[in-house]
């Protein structure tokens, strides 16, 4: 196990270099540049080719791509992610301002998704072809098929607009409601109102997919010989299901969980756009639209790191879930 972990850790720098260089090169092939976006965003300014060229020289955008890339790598190694062209602030600051909003939303979504999906998947597998199984399976197909922007739009139309302002459709909070003026309970209720629709939108898709995954995995395990043997020994159905079947069905679920870290950081781009949620998903869209290379590269780098760490953690968890798995 130790040799395997060392080998995986030694591979990380090479993987990051390959991913970051390909991303950096492809991104710079896109037409236009941040200087054009800045001029386009100021209605009172006329495009001046000489001024645009001075900006490109100032930002080093006229240098060859490999020169720009290694300069960026050098800065990242020293802890400097650069300065945003569009927001006129350090990239780390721009990300830090949005990160708490995304973490709060994604943490709530992940909590409710796993809290509901795993028991529901087990229940429908144990009671296959029952009414509950048909209802849950139908929901899972619908939840998987419906795009998040459509779910969000329908929730706004069917729930928010008919609540007469009780459930907001955008933003994250009413900042006039504070701990000092209204107390903790009022603040929690206010934040929950703003989080309700984005959470429902994200949970709908995530819950449907995870529930089907758990159900299918449980159905495969329940057909195994050792499950029949456990029942023949007279073990209670609860022990058979949760101690023998579910533990072996966890491996596909653990595999599916490898993207949690990336999801916590990146958020949900579409849902954040629909509900004007000022998180990292919205920031990434704004950065791409405005050719803000520094912000985009920071997102890609952190996303790659979290993806690698997530897969490594999953490999480690495999050993505890299934002792038969050994790494040479």
Beta strands, then each sheet from edge to edge (+ up, - down):
end
